[in-house]
């Protein structure tokens, strides 16, 4: 587990530093990534169940949104083809299927690419609303 979190931290440092402000480890099973917009991502790897993880992007304090990709087998989502993998999109109870990969570290890279793209979209929309050029 410790090794997996270290690998994920290296991926952040190698590929996503342009959106990251800080990285720290609040517990043995969790890594927190603070983004430049003051939102944060909690990365949890289960210590009890092999290959269980969740990546939670908290934006509630910014615009009320959360995004989370996880594979905890919540029976409410058995109808999804990707079960137990599912994605909480903007709200805790808005669940969708996504084409993120299902193994680490690939699943994490896909999630972080989503975060990066989402932030770029927000920035572009803000510039447009302010009448600024790209």
Rosetta constraint file for C-alpha pairs under 8 A:
AtomPair CA 1 CA 5 HARMONIC 6.33 0.50
AtomPair CA 1 CA 29 HARMONIC 6.97 0.50
AtomPair CA 1 CA 45 HARMONIC 6.67 0.50
AtomPair CA 1 CA 46 HARMONIC 7.80 0.50
AtomPair CA 1 CA 47 HARMONIC 6.83 0.50
AtomPair CA 2 CA 6 HARMONIC 6.23 0.50
AtomPair CA 2 CA 28 HARMONIC 6.91 0.50
AtomPair CA 2 CA 29 HARMONIC 7.37 0.50
AtomPair CA 3 CA 7 HARMONIC 6.20 0.50
AtomPair CA 4 CA 8 HARMONIC 6.23 0.50
AtomPair CA 4 CA 105 HARMONIC 7.96 0.50
AtomPair CA 5 CA 9 HARMONIC 6.10 0.50
AtomPair CA 5 CA 29 HARMONIC 7.84 0.50
AtomPair CA 5 CA 30 HARMONIC 7.63 0.50
AtomPair CA 5 CA 31 HARMONIC 6.83 0.50
AtomPair CA 5 CA 45 HARMONIC 7.70 0.50
AtomPair CA 6 CA 10 HARMONIC 6.24 0.50
AtomPair CA 7 CA 11 HARMONIC 6.34 0.50
AtomPair CA 7 CA 105 HARMONIC 7.78 0.50
AtomPair CA 8 CA 12 HARMONIC 6.32 0.50
AtomPair CA 8 CA 105 HARMONIC 6.71 0.50
AtomPair CA 8 CA 108 HARMONIC 7.50 0.50
AtomPair CA 9 CA 13 HARMONIC 6.21 0.50
AtomPair CA 9 CA 23 HARMONIC 7.78 0.50
AtomPair CA 10 CA 14 HARMONIC 5.99 0.50
AtomPair CA 11 CA 15 HARMONIC 5.77 0.50
AtomPair CA 11 CA 16 HARMONIC 7.40 0.50
AtomPair CA 11 CA 109 HARMONIC 7.75 0.50
AtomPair CA 12 CA 16 HARMONIC 4.87 0.50
AtomPair CA 12 CA 17 HARMONIC 6.24 0.50
AtomPair CA 13 CA 17 HARMONIC 5.37 0.50
AtomPair CA 16 CA 20 HARMONIC 6.55 0.50
AtomPair CA 16 CA 112 HARMONIC 7.65 0.50
AtomPair CA 16 CA 116 HARMONIC 7.88 0.50
AtomPair CA 17 CA 21 HARMONIC 7.56 0.50
AtomPair CA 19 CA 35 HARMONIC 5.70 0.50
AtomPair CA 19 CA 36 HARMONIC 5.62 0.50
AtomPair CA 19 CA 116 HARMONIC 7.06 0.50
AtomPair CA 20 CA 33 HARMONIC 6.89 0.50
AtomPair CA 20 CA 34 HARMONIC 6.06 0.50
AtomPair CA 20 CA 35 HARMONIC 4.31 0.50
AtomPair CA 20 CA 36 HARMONIC 5.44 0.50
AtomPair CA 21 CA 33 HARMONIC 7.63 0.50
AtomPair CA 21 CA 34 HARMONIC 5.48 0.50
AtomPair CA 21 CA 35 HARMONIC 5.03 0.50
AtomPair CA 21 CA 36 HARMONIC 4.94 0.50
AtomPair CA 22 CA 33 HARMONIC 5.90 0.50
AtomPair CA 22 CA 34 HARMONIC 5.02 0.50
AtomPair CA 22 CA 35 HARMONIC 6.92 0.50
AtomPair CA 23 CA 31 HARMONIC 7.24 0.50
AtomPair CA 23 CA 32 HARMONIC 5.73 0.50
AtomPair CA 23 CA 33 HARMONIC 4.56 0.50
AtomPair CA 23 CA 34 HARMONIC 6.21 0.50
AtomPair CA 24 CA 31 HARMONIC 5.97 0.50
AtomPair CA 24 CA 32 HARMONIC 5.39 0.50
AtomPair CA 24 CA 33 HARMONIC 6.69 0.50
AtomPair CA 25 CA 30 HARMONIC 6.02 0.50
AtomPair CA 25 CA 31 HARMONIC 4.51 0.50
AtomPair CA 25 CA 32 HARMONIC 5.95 0.50
AtomPair CA 26 CA 30 HARMONIC 6.26 0.50
AtomPair CA 26 CA 31 HARMONIC 6.50 0.50
AtomPair CA 26 CA 32 HARMONIC 7.03 0.50
AtomPair CA 27 CA 31 HARMONIC 7.29 0.50
AtomPair CA 29 CA 44 HARMONIC 5.57 0.50
AtomPair CA 29 CA 45 HARMONIC 5.44 0.50
AtomPair CA 29 CA 46 HARMONIC 6.48 0.50
AtomPair CA 29 CA 47 HARMONIC 6.57 0.50
AtomPair CA 30 CA 42 HARMONIC 6.64 0.50
AtomPair CA 30 CA 43 HARMONIC 5.44 0.50
AtomPair CA 30 CA 44 HARMONIC 4.51 0.50
AtomPair CA 30 CA 45 HARMONIC 6.63 0.50
AtomPair CA 31 CA 42 HARMONIC 5.81 0.50
AtomPair CA 31 CA 43 HARMONIC 5.06 0.50
AtomPair CA 31 CA 44 HARMONIC 6.62 0.50
AtomPair CA 32 CA 40 HARMONIC 6.84 0.50
AtomPair CA 32 CA 41 HARMONIC 5.68 0.50
AtomPair CA 32 CA 42 HARMONIC 4.60 0.50
AtomPair CA 32 CA 43 HARMONIC 6.27 0.50
AtomPair CA 33 CA 40 HARMONIC 5.45 0.50
AtomPair CA 33 CA 41 HARMONIC 5.02 0.50
AtomPair CA 33 CA 42 HARMONIC 6.44 0.50
AtomPair CA 33 CA 43 HARMONIC 7.99 0.50
AtomPair CA 34 CA 38 HARMONIC 6.23 0.50
AtomPair CA 34 CA 39 HARMONIC 6.12 0.50
AtomPair CA 34 CA 40 HARMONIC 4.32 0.50
AtomPair CA 34 CA 41 HARMONIC 6.49 0.50
AtomPair CA 35 CA 39 HARMONIC 5.47 0.50
AtomPair CA 35 CA 40 HARMONIC 5.53 0.50
AtomPair CA 35 CA 41 HARMONIC 7.72 0.50
AtomPair CA 39 CA 57 HARMONIC 7.33 0.50
AtomPair CA 39 CA 58 HARMONIC 5.87 0.50
AtomPair CA 39 CA 59 HARMONIC 5.24 0.50
AtomPair CA 39 CA 61 HARMONIC 7.72 0.50
AtomPair CA 39 CA 62 HARMONIC 7.16 0.50
AtomPair CA 40 CA 57 HARMONIC 5.75 0.50
AtomPair CA 40 CA 58 HARMONIC 5.43 0.50
AtomPair CA 40 CA 59 HARMONIC 7.16 0.50
AtomPair CA 41 CA 55 HARMONIC 6.70 0.50
AtomPair CA 41 CA 56 HARMONIC 5.35 0.50
AtomPair CA 41 CA 57 HARMONIC 4.24 0.50
AtomPair CA 41 CA 58 HARMONIC 6.09 0.50
AtomPair CA 42 CA 54 HARMONIC 7.97 0.50
AtomPair CA 42 CA 55 HARMONIC 5.82 0.50
AtomPair CA 42 CA 56 HARMONIC 5.12 0.50
AtomPair CA 42 CA 57 HARMONIC 6.51 0.50
AtomPair CA 42 CA 58 HARMONIC 7.90 0.50
AtomPair CA 43 CA 53 HARMONIC 7.54 0.50
AtomPair CA 43 CA 54 HARMONIC 6.01 0.50
AtomPair CA 43 CA 55 HARMONIC 4.66 0.50
AtomPair CA 43 CA 56 HARMONIC 6.49 0.50
AtomPair CA 44 CA 53 HARMONIC 5.53 0.50
AtomPair CA 44 CA 54 HARMONIC 5.33 0.50
AtomPair CA 44 CA 55 HARMONIC 6.47 0.50
AtomPair CA 45 CA 51 HARMONIC 7.55 0.50
AtomPair CA 45 CA 52 HARMONIC 6.05 0.50
AtomPair CA 45 CA 53 HARMONIC 4.47 0.50
AtomPair CA 45 CA 54 HARMONIC 6.73 0.50
AtomPair CA 46 CA 50 HARMONIC 6.83 0.50
AtomPair CA 46 CA 51 HARMONIC 7.33 0.50
AtomPair CA 46 CA 52 HARMONIC 5.36 0.50
AtomPair CA 46 CA 53 HARMONIC 5.92 0.50
AtomPair CA 51 CA 103 HARMONIC 7.72 0.50
AtomPair CA 51 CA 104 HARMONIC 7.95 0.50
AtomPair CA 52 CA 70 HARMONIC 7.66 0.50
AtomPair CA 52 CA 71 HARMONIC 6.03 0.50
AtomPair CA 52 CA 72 HARMONIC 6.46 0.50
AtomPair CA 53 CA 70 HARMONIC 5.72 0.50
AtomPair CA 53 CA 71 HARMONIC 6.20 0.50
AtomPair CA 53 CA 72 HARMONIC 7.27 0.50
AtomPair CA 54 CA 68 HARMONIC 6.76 0.50
AtomPair CA 54 CA 69 HARMONIC 5.62 0.50
AtomPair CA 54 CA 70 HARMONIC 4.13 0.50
AtomPair CA 54 CA 71 HARMONIC 6.77 0.50
AtomPair CA 54 CA 72 HARMONIC 7.77 0.50
AtomPair CA 55 CA 68 HARMONIC 5.42 0.50
AtomPair CA 55 CA 69 HARMONIC 5.35 0.50
AtomPair CA 55 CA 70 HARMONIC 6.40 0.50
AtomPair CA 55 CA 108 HARMONIC 7.49 0.50
AtomPair CA 55 CA 111 HARMONIC 7.58 0.50
AtomPair CA 56 CA 66 HARMONIC 7.21 0.50
AtomPair CA 56 CA 67 HARMONIC 5.85 0.50
AtomPair CA 56 CA 68 HARMONIC 4.26 0.50
AtomPair CA 56 CA 69 HARMONIC 6.69 0.50
AtomPair CA 57 CA 66 HARMONIC 5.69 0.50
AtomPair CA 57 CA 67 HARMONIC 5.04 0.50
AtomPair CA 57 CA 68 HARMONIC 6.06 0.50
AtomPair CA 58 CA 65 HARMONIC 6.90 0.50
AtomPair CA 58 CA 66 HARMONIC 4.93 0.50
AtomPair CA 58 CA 67 HARMONIC 6.78 0.50
AtomPair CA 59 CA 63 HARMONIC 6.06 0.50
AtomPair CA 59 CA 64 HARMONIC 6.01 0.50
AtomPair CA 59 CA 65 HARMONIC 4.99 0.50
AtomPair CA 59 CA 66 HARMONIC 5.44 0.50
AtomPair CA 60 CA 64 HARMONIC 3.69 0.50
AtomPair CA 60 CA 65 HARMONIC 4.87 0.50
AtomPair CA 60 CA 66 HARMONIC 6.15 0.50
AtomPair CA 64 CA 90 HARMONIC 7.81 0.50
AtomPair CA 65 CA 90 HARMONIC 4.46 0.50
AtomPair CA 65 CA 91 HARMONIC 5.88 0.50
AtomPair CA 66 CA 88 HARMONIC 7.27 0.50
AtomPair CA 66 CA 89 HARMONIC 6.75 0.50
AtomPair CA 66 CA 90 HARMONIC 4.72 0.50
AtomPair CA 66 CA 91 HARMONIC 5.64 0.50
AtomPair CA 66 CA 92 HARMONIC 6.90 0.50
AtomPair CA 67 CA 87 HARMONIC 7.09 0.50
AtomPair CA 67 CA 88 HARMONIC 5.23 0.50
AtomPair CA 67 CA 89 HARMONIC 5.04 0.50
AtomPair CA 67 CA 90 HARMONIC 5.38 0.50
AtomPair CA 67 CA 91 HARMONIC 7.11 0.50
AtomPair CA 67 CA 92 HARMONIC 7.86 0.50
AtomPair CA 68 CA 87 HARMONIC 5.53 0.50
AtomPair CA 68 CA 88 HARMONIC 4.91 0.50
AtomPair CA 68 CA 89 HARMONIC 6.99 0.50
AtomPair CA 69 CA 85 HARMONIC 7.27 0.50
AtomPair CA 69 CA 86 HARMONIC 5.87 0.50
AtomPair CA 69 CA 87 HARMONIC 4.48 0.50
AtomPair CA 69 CA 88 HARMONIC 6.45 0.50
AtomPair CA 69 CA 111 HARMONIC 7.36 0.50
AtomPair CA 70 CA 84 HARMONIC 7.89 0.50
AtomPair CA 70 CA 85 HARMONIC 5.70 0.50
AtomPair CA 70 CA 86 HARMONIC 5.86 0.50
AtomPair CA 70 CA 87 HARMONIC 6.66 0.50
AtomPair CA 71 CA 83 HARMONIC 7.57 0.50
AtomPair CA 71 CA 84 HARMONIC 4.94 0.50
AtomPair CA 71 CA 85 HARMONIC 4.22 0.50
AtomPair CA 71 CA 86 HARMONIC 6.44 0.50
AtomPair CA 72 CA 84 HARMONIC 6.13 0.50
AtomPair CA 72 CA 85 HARMONIC 7.20 0.50
AtomPair CA 73 CA 77 HARMONIC 7.75 0.50
AtomPair CA 73 CA 83 HARMONIC 7.15 0.50
AtomPair CA 73 CA 84 HARMONIC 4.70 0.50
AtomPair CA 73 CA 85 HARMONIC 7.60 0.50
AtomPair CA 74 CA 78 HARMONIC 7.36 0.50
AtomPair CA 74 CA 84 HARMONIC 7.00 0.50
AtomPair CA 77 CA 83 HARMONIC 6.54 0.50
AtomPair CA 77 CA 84 HARMONIC 7.18 0.50
AtomPair CA 77 CA 86 HARMONIC 7.60 0.50
AtomPair CA 78 CA 83 HARMONIC 5.70 0.50
AtomPair CA 78 CA 84 HARMONIC 7.05 0.50
AtomPair CA 79 CA 83 HARMONIC 7.33 0.50
AtomPair CA 80 CA 84 HARMONIC 7.86 0.50
AtomPair CA 80 CA 86 HARMONIC 7.76 0.50
AtomPair CA 80 CA 97 HARMONIC 6.96 0.50
AtomPair CA 81 CA 97 HARMONIC 7.83 0.50
AtomPair CA 82 CA 86 HARMONIC 6.73 0.50
AtomPair CA 82 CA 97 HARMONIC 6.63 0.50
AtomPair CA 85 CA 97 HARMONIC 7.77 0.50
AtomPair CA 85 CA 102 HARMONIC 7.42 0.50
AtomPair CA 86 CA 95 HARMONIC 6.63 0.50
AtomPair CA 86 CA 96 HARMONIC 6.29 0.50
AtomPair CA 86 CA 97 HARMONIC 5.58 0.50
AtomPair CA 86 CA 98 HARMONIC 7.12 0.50
AtomPair CA 87 CA 95 HARMONIC 5.52 0.50
AtomPair CA 87 CA 96 HARMONIC 5.33 0.50
AtomPair CA 87 CA 97 HARMONIC 6.03 0.50
AtomPair CA 87 CA 98 HARMONIC 6.60 0.50
AtomPair CA 88 CA 92 HARMONIC 5.67 0.50
AtomPair CA 88 CA 93 HARMONIC 6.83 0.50
AtomPair CA 88 CA 94 HARMONIC 5.62 0.50
AtomPair CA 88 CA 95 HARMONIC 4.66 0.50
AtomPair CA 88 CA 96 HARMONIC 6.51 0.50
AtomPair CA 89 CA 94 HARMONIC 5.60 0.50
AtomPair CA 89 CA 95 HARMONIC 6.03 0.50
AtomPair CA 89 CA 96 HARMONIC 6.71 0.50
AtomPair CA 90 CA 94 HARMONIC 6.96 0.50
AtomPair CA 100 CA 107 HARMONIC 5.71 0.50
AtomPair CA 100 CA 110 HARMONIC 5.55 0.50
AtomPair CA 100 CA 111 HARMONIC 6.95 0.50
AtomPair CA 101 CA 106 HARMONIC 5.95 0.50
AtomPair CA 101 CA 107 HARMONIC 4.60 0.50
AtomPair CA 101 CA 110 HARMONIC 6.88 0.50
AtomPair CA 102 CA 106 HARMONIC 7.24 0.50
AtomPair CA 102 CA 107 HARMONIC 5.34 0.50
AtomPair CA 103 CA 107 HARMONIC 5.49 0.50
AtomPair CA 104 CA 108 HARMONIC 6.35 0.50
AtomPair CA 105 CA 109 HARMONIC 6.43 0.50
AtomPair CA 106 CA 110 HARMONIC 6.29 0.50
AtomPair CA 107 CA 111 HARMONIC 6.27 0.50
AtomPair CA 108 CA 112 HARMONIC 6.13 0.50
AtomPair CA 109 CA 113 HARMONIC 6.10 0.50
AtomPair CA 110 CA 114 HARMONIC 6.31 0.50
AtomPair CA 111 CA 115 HARMONIC 6.38 0.50
AtomPair CA 112 CA 116 HARMONIC 6.13 0.50
AtomPair CA 113 CA 117 HARMONIC 6.09 0.50
AtomPair CA 114 CA 118 HARMONIC 6.03 0.50
AtomPair CA 115 CA 119 HARMONIC 6.17 0.50
AtomPair CA 116 CA 120 HARMONIC 6.22 0.50
AtomPair CA 117 CA 121 HARMONIC 6.16 0.50
AtomPair CA 118 CA 122 HARMONIC 6.29 0.50
AtomPair CA 119 CA 123 HARMONIC 6.19 0.50
AtomPair CA 120 CA 124 HARMONIC 6.12 0.50
AtomPair CA 121 CA 125 HARMONIC 6.14 0.50
AtomPair CA 122 CA 126 HARMONIC 6.13 0.50
AtomPair CA 123 CA 127 HARMONIC 6.24 0.50
AtomPair CA 124 CA 128 HARMONIC 6.21 0.50
AtomPair CA 124 CA 134 HARMONIC 7.02 0.50
AtomPair CA 125 CA 129 HARMONIC 6.13 0.50
AtomPair CA 126 CA 130 HARMONIC 6.23 0.50
AtomPair CA 127 CA 131 HARMONIC 6.15 0.50
AtomPair CA 127 CA 132 HARMONIC 4.99 0.50
AtomPair CA 127 CA 133 HARMONIC 6.82 0.50
AtomPair CA 127 CA 134 HARMONIC 7.01 0.50
AtomPair CA 128 CA 132 HARMONIC 5.75 0.50
AtomPair CA 128 CA 133 HARMONIC 7.12 0.50
AtomPair CA 128 CA 134 HARMONIC 7.85 0.50
